[in-house]
Structures are given as C-alpha cells and as structure tokens.
C-alpha cells in the first residue's frame, strides 16, 4: 500500500476503492437510510425493515459498517443477548450522499429501464 497515492481512485492499491465498493452496496444504502430515519434498532427489527436481505448478509454488512466506524453496535446483556445498531456521527454523514444517489436512481430508473 505504500505505492498507493491516497485519494487516487485509479490506483488499484488505493484504499478509496475498498471504501467505495463497501458503501456502494444496495444493502448499505438501505441500512443507512433505515438507521438514519429510525435511530437505534435491534437486529430483528432492522431485518424486517430491509426487505429481501438475508440474516447472513445483514450480519456481514453490519459488521463491515461497524468495523469502518459508520455504525455503533450495542449489546444488552440479557438471555439471549439483544443487539442494537445506530449510525455513528460519521455514519450520519453518509446518509446525505446516499440519499442523493437513491433519489437519482428513482428519478432516472424509467429512462434506464427503457434502454433494456
């Protein structure tokens, strides 16, 4: 990674590529939207609000978002343990650009569908 220039998206070793790959996921866009609107949610409730996501994919995506500092994970010590998720301050800054992308997709989907 020493040869990668920070912020050079065209350099294959640039860490920005990894981050863009991660936040460009449809699941990330949905999870960030749900958490931005709802605040803190338990795993089961979050899964109900993101239609079509599997338990495994939700867990993997939340783990990645947590590792990146975008989502905070809180475990309530009970039997069984209850786990809650919320956006961190950094994660909240991701909602605005993702909202713009979601809006763009919704606005232009008829044009794109017409091409296929």
C-alpha positions in Angstrom: 0.0 0.0 0.0 3.0 2.3 0.2 2.9 2.9 -3.5 -0.8 3.9 -3.5 -1.4 7.6 -3.6 -4.1 8.5 -1.2 -7.3 9.6 -3.0 -6.1 8.3 -6.4 -9.1 6.2 -7.3 -7.4 5.0 -10.4 -4.5 3.4 -8.5 -5.5 -0.2 -7.9 -3.9 -0.1 -4.4 -5.9 3.0 -3.3 -7.9 2.3 -0.1 -10.6 4.5 -1.5 -11.6 1.7 -3.9 -12.4 -0.6 -0.9 -14.4 2.0 0.8 -16.4 2.9 -2.4 -17.0 -0.8 -3.0 -18.4 -1.1 0.5 -20.6 1.9 0.6 -21.8 1.4 -2.9 -23.7 -1.7 -1.9 -27.5 -1.6 -2.2 -27.7 -3.1 1.3 -25.6 -0.3 2.8 -27.8 2.3 1.1 -30.9 0.7 2.6 -29.4 0.1 6.1 -28.1 3.6 6.3 -31.5 5.0 5.3 -33.4 2.9 7.8 -31.0 3.8 10.7 -31.0 7.4 9.7 -34.8 7.5 9.9 -35.2 5.3 13.0 -32.2 5.9 15.2 -31.3 2.7 17.1 -32.8 -0.6 16.1 -32.4 -4.2 17.1 -31.2 -6.7 14.6 -34.6 -8.4 14.0 -36.4 -5.1 13.5 -33.6 -3.9 11.2 -34.0 -7.1 9.2 -37.8 -6.5 8.9 -37.2 -3.0 7.6 -34.8 -4.1 4.9 -36.9 -6.4 2.7 -35.0 -9.2 0.9 -31.8 -9.2 3.0 -30.8 -12.5 4.5 -29.7 -12.8 8.1 -26.2 -13.6 7.0 -25.9 -10.6 4.6 -27.3 -8.3 7.2 -24.8 -9.5 9.8 -21.9 -9.2 7.3 -22.9 -5.7 6.2 -23.4 -4.5 9.8 -20.0 -6.0 10.8 -18.3 -4.1 7.9 -20.1 -0.9 8.7 -19.2 -1.3 12.4 -15.5 -2.0 11.5 -15.4 1.1 9.4 -16.8 3.2 12.2 -20.1 4.0 10.4 -22.4 2.0 12.7 -22.3 1.6 16.5 -23.2 -1.8 17.9 -24.6 -2.1 21.5 -25.1 -5.4 23.2 -27.7 -5.5 26.0 -26.7 -8.2 28.5 -29.7 -10.5 28.6 -30.6 -14.0 27.8 -30.4 -14.2 24.8 -28.3 -11.0 24.4 -30.1 -8.2 22.5 -28.0 -6.3 19.9 -28.8 -2.8 18.8 -27.4 -0.7 15.9 -27.3 3.0 15.2 -25.3 5.3 12.9 -22.3 6.9 14.4 -21.7 10.7 13.7 -19.5 9.6 10.7 -22.2 7.2 9.5 -24.8 10.0 9.6 -22.6 12.0 7.2 -23.0 9.1 4.7 -26.8 9.4 4.6 -26.9 12.6 2.6 -24.8 11.4 -0.4 -26.5 8.1 -0.4 -29.9 9.8 -0.3 -28.9 11.8 -3.4 -27.9 8.6 -5.1 -31.2 6.9 -4.2 -33.1 9.9 -5.4 -31.2 9.9 -8.7 -31.8 6.2 -9.2 -35.5 6.6 -8.6 -35.8 9.6 -10.9 -33.9 8.0 -13.8 -35.0 4.4 -13.5 -37.7 4.8 -16.1 -35.1 6.0 -18.6 -32.7 3.2 -17.8 -35.5 0.6 -17.9 -36.4 1.9 -21.3 -33.0 1.0 -22.7 -33.2 -2.7 -21.8 
